[in-house]
């Protein structure tokens, strides 16, 4: 058996940490994902640097910010020939590499997965039922439910791999991304109408910027395709928000359950084949998700529910069972962490740092105390204004840099730049924007300086 661990990286799509019972979920139970935390470590401060599916996936592979790997929006495609990708470096170091599931980094030959001995991926978002997948470039259609199909194809690859080599296996689930179609076995899970409402469901955005107030991710604006039923006739907009929340969370949690089943299947496989003791298993999501928080679905904003990623990891003998790390880990840190465990030198082009010591219960000297975030989608997806900001262990500063008619191609759309500042200790739900409050003048000045520092460190340029 190789002294270098196998690495099994499991990532779902849009799975918020607060929809995992190990993180205190009030809406569902995830016993198999929880098992990773019980037998390993749970990180409470893992964050993305751009809360959007395609950019986050590119960052996880490359260890680079969006402006460096050039995948800033949903419309961008990864240039798969880029040499700095974790799977390529691990393959060069003797790992057998594979990816099964959602790629979502482009649909042309130049953006097809590279550096994998085996790949079997969904085109674009993929379908929940009877999906088409591309196995090493060959189109195939599979009958059944997508989460189960991804799991079955993963097990097949594990059965066929060359056991003389350690493996790096990425399992990327489509679920629980919209339109939230559950497996048939979970169609009656949970009771619609009885899910607890989040504290901020009826948020009125009173202190927030115009950028927040104009967004179209309010639950009451959720598409008919996603809600699947017409609202009761004659209800008010506020009543529709409450109704839409119950519709949304019912289907969302049902799709999560199949992902949890999949994690259980893969953990059992490792146990049954004597692989558990030498396999680093990581569970995460590509970013967070609003689960009715602030009256929203979707993600993109720099608020906590969107910014925060679940991250649980297990490696017996190296990661203490039941441990918790409160240090800050970013998605730019994932790739160098894999490289560290694989004994691969981290290239200078990688902007993240290895989080191995965090997983193993240490607090490295000089570890990051703040993060830089930037949401780039200038095309105004869901009418969310591009923004960047900084977060430390207590405060968060956000700059919505506005849009001009040139940005949107619409002469009637012009939104001025605005700032928001939150004290996460006294206001963890981010309700009270205190930017401009004299009581926070010194903090505001310090955060502005920290934003400049981190933006420069990341090699990014401010919006002018």
DABEL-V523355 format. One record per residue. N is the residue number from 1. RES is the residue in three letters. SS is DSSP state (alpha for helix, beta for strand, coil for the rest). D_CENTER is the distance of its C-alpha to the mean C-alpha in Angstrom with 2 decimals. Layout:
# DABEL-V523355
n/res/ss/d_center
N/RES/SS/D_CENTER
N/RES/SS/D_CENTER
This chain:
# DABEL-V523355
n/res/ss/d_center
1/UNK/coil/32.58
2/UNK/coil/30.74
3/UNK/coil/30.28
4/UNK/coil/26.92
5/UNK/coil/24.25
6/UNK/beta/22.53
7/UNK/beta/18.75
8/UNK/beta/16.78
9/UNK/beta/13.04
10/UNK/beta/11.46
11/UNK/beta/7.99
12/UNK/beta/7.61
13/UNK/coil/6.46
14/UNK/coil/5.91
15/UNK/coil/6.95
16/UNK/coil/7.72
17/UNK/alpha/9.37
18/UNK/alpha/12.52
19/UNK/alpha/12.74
20/UNK/coil/13.48
21/UNK/alpha/17.10
22/UNK/alpha/16.80
23/UNK/alpha/15.10
24/UNK/coil/17.94
25/UNK/coil/16.87
26/UNK/coil/19.83
27/UNK/coil/19.01
28/UNK/coil/18.56
29/UNK/coil/19.23
30/UNK/coil/17.29
31/UNK/alpha/20.03
32/UNK/alpha/18.83
33/UNK/alpha/15.42
34/UNK/alpha/17.53
35/UNK/alpha/19.91
36/UNK/alpha/17.67
37/UNK/alpha/17.75
38/UNK/alpha/21.46
39/UNK/alpha/22.26
40/UNK/coil/20.06
41/UNK/beta/18.01
42/UNK/beta/15.45
43/UNK/beta/13.77
44/UNK/coil/13.90
45/UNK/coil/12.79
46/UNK/beta/9.67
47/UNK/beta/8.13
48/UNK/coil/6.60
49/UNK/coil/9.69
50/UNK/coil/9.11
51/UNK/coil/6.81
52/UNK/coil/7.50
53/UNK/alpha/6.85
54/UNK/alpha/9.83
55/UNK/alpha/9.87
56/UNK/alpha/6.66
57/UNK/alpha/8.11
58/UNK/alpha/11.38
59/UNK/alpha/10.64
60/UNK/alpha/9.57
61/UNK/alpha/12.84
62/UNK/alpha/14.99
63/UNK/coil/14.25
64/UNK/coil/15.16
65/UNK/coil/14.31
66/UNK/alpha/14.15
67/UNK/alpha/17.86
68/UNK/alpha/18.82
69/UNK/alpha/17.22
70/UNK/coil/18.11
71/UNK/coil/15.01
72/UNK/coil/14.60
73/UNK/coil/14.22
74/UNK/coil/13.83
75/UNK/coil/17.46
76/UNK/coil/17.25
77/UNK/coil/17.60
78/UNK/coil/17.20
79/UNK/coil/20.68
80/UNK/coil/20.54
81/UNK/coil/23.75
82/UNK/coil/22.13
83/UNK/coil/23.26
84/UNK/coil/20.57
85/UNK/coil/18.00
86/UNK/alpha/17.48
87/UNK/alpha/18.85
88/UNK/alpha/21.87
89/UNK/alpha/22.78
90/UNK/alpha/22.54
91/UNK/alpha/24.58
92/UNK/alpha/27.14
93/UNK/coil/27.36
94/UNK/coil/28.34
95/UNK/coil/25.22
96/UNK/beta/25.08
97/UNK/beta/21.78
98/UNK/beta/20.15
99/UNK/beta/17.14
100/UNK/beta/17.17
101/UNK/beta/15.14
102/UNK/beta/12.91
103/UNK/coil/13.44
104/UNK/coil/12.97
105/UNK/coil/14.31
106/UNK/coil/17.74
107/UNK/coil/20.59
108/UNK/coil/23.51
109/UNK/alpha/25.14
110/UNK/alpha/24.10
111/UNK/alpha/20.38
112/UNK/coil/20.86
113/UNK/coil/19.43
114/UNK/coil/21.78
115/UNK/coil/22.39
116/UNK/coil/21.89
117/UNK/coil/25.02
118/UNK/beta/23.62
119/UNK/beta/21.06
120/UNK/beta/20.76
121/UNK/beta/18.15
122/UNK/beta/17.77
123/UNK/coil/18.94
124/UNK/coil/16.60
125/UNK/coil/14.91
126/UNK/coil/17.47
127/UNK/coil/19.43
128/UNK/coil/19.15
129/UNK/beta/22.82
130/UNK/coil/24.92
131/UNK/coil/22.40
132/UNK/beta/23.54
133/UNK/beta/22.03
134/UNK/beta/23.23
135/UNK/beta/24.50
136/UNK/coil/25.33
137/UNK/coil/25.96
138/UNK/beta/28.07
139/UNK/beta/27.18
140/UNK/beta/27.38
141/UNK/beta/26.96
142/UNK/coil/26.20
143/UNK/coil/27.45
144/UNK/coil/25.41
145/UNK/beta/21.97
146/UNK/alpha/19.02
147/UNK/alpha/17.21
148/UNK/alpha/20.64
149/UNK/alpha/21.46
150/UNK/alpha/18.48
151/UNK/alpha/19.54
152/UNK/alpha/23.16
153/UNK/alpha/22.73
154/UNK/alpha/20.90
155/UNK/alpha/23.84
156/UNK/alpha/26.29
157/UNK/alpha/24.98
158/UNK/alpha/25.18
159/UNK/alpha/28.71
160/UNK/alpha/29.73
161/UNK/coil/28.31
162/UNK/coil/30.77
163/UNK/coil/30.88
164/UNK/coil/32.64
165/UNK/coil/29.40
166/UNK/coil/26.21
167/UNK/beta/23.15
168/UNK/beta/19.63
169/UNK/beta/17.91
170/UNK/beta/14.44
171/UNK/beta/13.83
172/UNK/beta/11.21
173/UNK/coil/11.57
174/UNK/coil/11.88
175/UNK/coil/11.86
176/UNK/coil/11.21
177/UNK/coil/10.96
178/UNK/coil/14.19
179/UNK/coil/17.11
180/UNK/coil/16.43
181/UNK/coil/19.34
182/UNK/coil/19.98
183/UNK/coil/22.02
184/UNK/alpha/25.68
185/UNK/alpha/25.94
186/UNK/alpha/23.51
187/UNK/coil/25.04
188/UNK/coil/26.93
189/UNK/coil/24.41
190/UNK/coil/24.35
191/UNK/coil/26.78
192/UNK/coil/25.91
193/UNK/coil/27.38
194/UNK/coil/27.10
195/UNK/coil/23.49
196/UNK/coil/23.55
197/UNK/coil/22.61
198/UNK/coil/20.33
199/UNK/coil/22.57
200/UNK/coil/21.51
201/UNK/coil/21.75
202/UNK/coil/24.87
203/UNK/coil/23.84
204/UNK/coil/26.32
205/UNK/coil/24.67
206/UNK/coil/28.15
207/UNK/coil/27.40
208/UNK/coil/24.52
209/UNK/coil/24.81
210/UNK/alpha/25.85
211/UNK/alpha/22.48
212/UNK/alpha/20.99
213/UNK/alpha/23.99
214/UNK/coil/24.00
215/UNK/coil/20.47
216/UNK/coil/20.56
217/UNK/coil/17.62
218/UNK/beta/20.12
219/UNK/alpha/20.28
220/UNK/alpha/23.88
221/UNK/alpha/22.99
222/UNK/coil/20.69
223/UNK/coil/22.17
224/UNK/alpha/24.77
225/UNK/alpha/22.96
226/UNK/alpha/20.08
227/UNK/alpha/22.45
228/UNK/coil/25.01
229/UNK/coil/27.90
230/UNK/coil/29.99
231/UNK/coil/30.06
232/UNK/coil/33.35
233/UNK/coil/35.96
234/UNK/coil/37.02
235/UNK/coil/34.11
236/UNK/coil/33.22
237/UNK/alpha/29.98
238/UNK/alpha/29.13
239/UNK/alpha/30.00
240/UNK/alpha/27.90
241/UNK/alpha/24.80
242/UNK/alpha/25.58
243/UNK/alpha/26.33
244/UNK/alpha/23.23
245/UNK/alpha/21.07
246/UNK/alpha/22.85
247/UNK/alpha/22.51
248/UNK/alpha/18.77
249/UNK/alpha/17.98
250/UNK/alpha/20.53
251/UNK/alpha/19.01
252/UNK/alpha/15.35
253/UNK/alpha/16.38
254/UNK/alpha/18.62
255/UNK/alpha/16.04
256/UNK/alpha/14.03
257/UNK/alpha/17.38
258/UNK/alpha/17.77
259/UNK/alpha/14.55
260/UNK/alpha/16.14
261/UNK/alpha/19.35
262/UNK/alpha/17.94
263/UNK/alpha/16.82
264/UNK/alpha/20.36
265/UNK/alpha/21.98
266/UNK/alpha/20.48
267/UNK/alpha/21.35
268/UNK/alpha/24.78
269/UNK/alpha/25.24
270/UNK/alpha/24.76
271/UNK/alpha/27.26
272/UNK/alpha/29.74
273/UNK/coil/29.83
274/UNK/coil/30.15
275/UNK/coil/26.86
276/UNK/alpha/25.11
277/UNK/alpha/26.94
278/UNK/alpha/25.87
279/UNK/beta/22.29
280/UNK/beta/19.25
281/UNK/beta/16.68
282/UNK/beta/13.03
283/UNK/beta/10.62
284/UNK/beta/6.89
285/UNK/beta/3.83
286/UNK/coil/2.14
287/UNK/coil/1.86
288/UNK/coil/5.14
289/UNK/coil/8.07
290/UNK/coil/11.77
291/UNK/coil/13.91
292/UNK/coil/17.13
293/UNK/alpha/16.60
294/UNK/alpha/18.85
295/UNK/alpha/19.86
296/UNK/beta/16.72
297/UNK/coil/14.33
298/UNK/coil/11.52
299/UNK/coil/9.41
300/UNK/coil/10.45
301/UNK/coil/12.63
302/UNK/coil/12.59
303/UNK/coil/13.41
304/UNK/alpha/12.18
305/UNK/alpha/10.59
306/UNK/alpha/8.24
307/UNK/alpha/8.07
308/UNK/beta/7.70
309/UNK/beta/5.41
310/UNK/coil/7.73
311/UNK/beta/9.62
312/UNK/beta/12.95
313/UNK/beta/15.36
314/UNK/beta/18.94
315/UNK/coil/21.80
316/UNK/coil/25.19
317/UNK/coil/27.66
318/UNK/coil/25.27
319/UNK/coil/22.61
320/UNK/coil/24.40
321/UNK/coil/23.92
322/UNK/coil/22.73
323/UNK/beta/21.83
324/UNK/beta/19.46
325/UNK/beta/18.33
326/UNK/coil/17.97
327/UNK/coil/17.71
328/UNK/coil/14.99
329/UNK/beta/12.67
330/UNK/beta/10.54
331/UNK/coil/8.47
332/UNK/coil/11.92
333/UNK/alpha/13.34
334/UNK/alpha/11.91
335/UNK/alpha/14.46
336/UNK/alpha/17.38
337/UNK/alpha/16.77
338/UNK/alpha/17.20
339/UNK/alpha/20.16
340/UNK/alpha/21.70
341/UNK/alpha/21.80
342/UNK/alpha/23.20
343/UNK/coil/25.82
344/UNK/coil/24.82
345/UNK/coil/25.69
346/UNK/coil/22.84
347/UNK/coil/23.95
348/UNK/coil/24.65
349/UNK/coil/22.42
350/UNK/coil/19.28
351/UNK/coil/18.28
352/UNK/coil/16.30
353/UNK/coil/18.20
354/UNK/coil/18.34
355/UNK/coil/17.03
356/UNK/alpha/19.48
357/UNK/alpha/21.79
358/UNK/alpha/19.25
359/UNK/alpha/18.52
360/UNK/coil/22.29
361/UNK/coil/23.14
362/UNK/coil/24.30
363/UNK/coil/23.74
364/UNK/coil/24.46
365/UNK/coil/26.91
366/UNK/coil/25.59
367/UNK/coil/21.90
368/UNK/coil/19.74
369/UNK/coil/20.32
370/UNK/coil/18.42
371/UNK/beta/15.57
372/UNK/beta/15.82
373/UNK/beta/13.49
374/UNK/beta/14.39
375/UNK/beta/13.57
376/UNK/coil/16.01
377/UNK/coil/16.49
378/UNK/coil/20.22
379/UNK/coil/20.97
380/UNK/coil/19.98
381/UNK/alpha/17.57
382/UNK/alpha/18.03
383/UNK/alpha/20.42
384/UNK/coil/17.92
385/UNK/coil/19.69
386/UNK/coil/18.25
387/UNK/beta/17.95
388/UNK/beta/17.36
389/UNK/beta/17.88
390/UNK/beta/18.10
391/UNK/beta/17.25
392/UNK/coil/19.28
393/UNK/coil/19.93
394/UNK/coil/21.72
395/UNK/beta/21.53
396/UNK/beta/19.34
397/UNK/beta/20.87
398/UNK/beta/19.57
399/UNK/beta/21.60
400/UNK/beta/21.52
401/UNK/coil/23.68
402/UNK/coil/25.07
403/UNK/beta/25.93
404/UNK/coil/29.30
405/UNK/alpha/31.05
406/UNK/alpha/30.55
407/UNK/alpha/26.74
408/UNK/alpha/26.89
409/UNK/coil/30.23
410/UNK/coil/31.38
411/UNK/coil/34.23
412/UNK/coil/33.65
413/UNK/coil/30.13
414/UNK/coil/30.25
415/UNK/beta/28.22
416/UNK/coil/29.11
417/UNK/coil/26.89
418/UNK/beta/26.02
419/UNK/beta/24.70
420/UNK/beta/23.13
421/UNK/beta/23.41
422/UNK/beta/22.32
423/UNK/beta/23.69
424/UNK/coil/20.93
425/UNK/coil/23.67
426/UNK/coil/25.99
427/UNK/coil/23.54
428/UNK/coil/20.23
429/UNK/coil/19.55
430/UNK/coil/20.06
431/UNK/coil/23.02
432/UNK/coil/25.60
433/UNK/coil/25.23
434/UNK/coil/27.82
435/UNK/coil/27.84
436/UNK/coil/31.55
437/UNK/coil/32.66
438/UNK/alpha/35.42
439/UNK/alpha/34.40
440/UNK/alpha/31.20
441/UNK/alpha/32.94
442/UNK/alpha/32.73
443/UNK/alpha/29.06
444/UNK/alpha/28.35
445/UNK/alpha/30.37
446/UNK/alpha/28.65
447/UNK/alpha/25.15
448/UNK/alpha/26.41
449/UNK/alpha/27.72
450/UNK/alpha/24.53
451/UNK/alpha/22.61
452/UNK/alpha/25.29
453/UNK/alpha/25.12
454/UNK/alpha/21.39
455/UNK/alpha/21.44
456/UNK/alpha/24.44
457/UNK/alpha/23.02
458/UNK/alpha/20.04
459/UNK/coil/22.72
460/UNK/coil/21.65
461/UNK/coil/24.21
462/UNK/coil/24.50
463/UNK/coil/24.97
464/UNK/coil/28.72
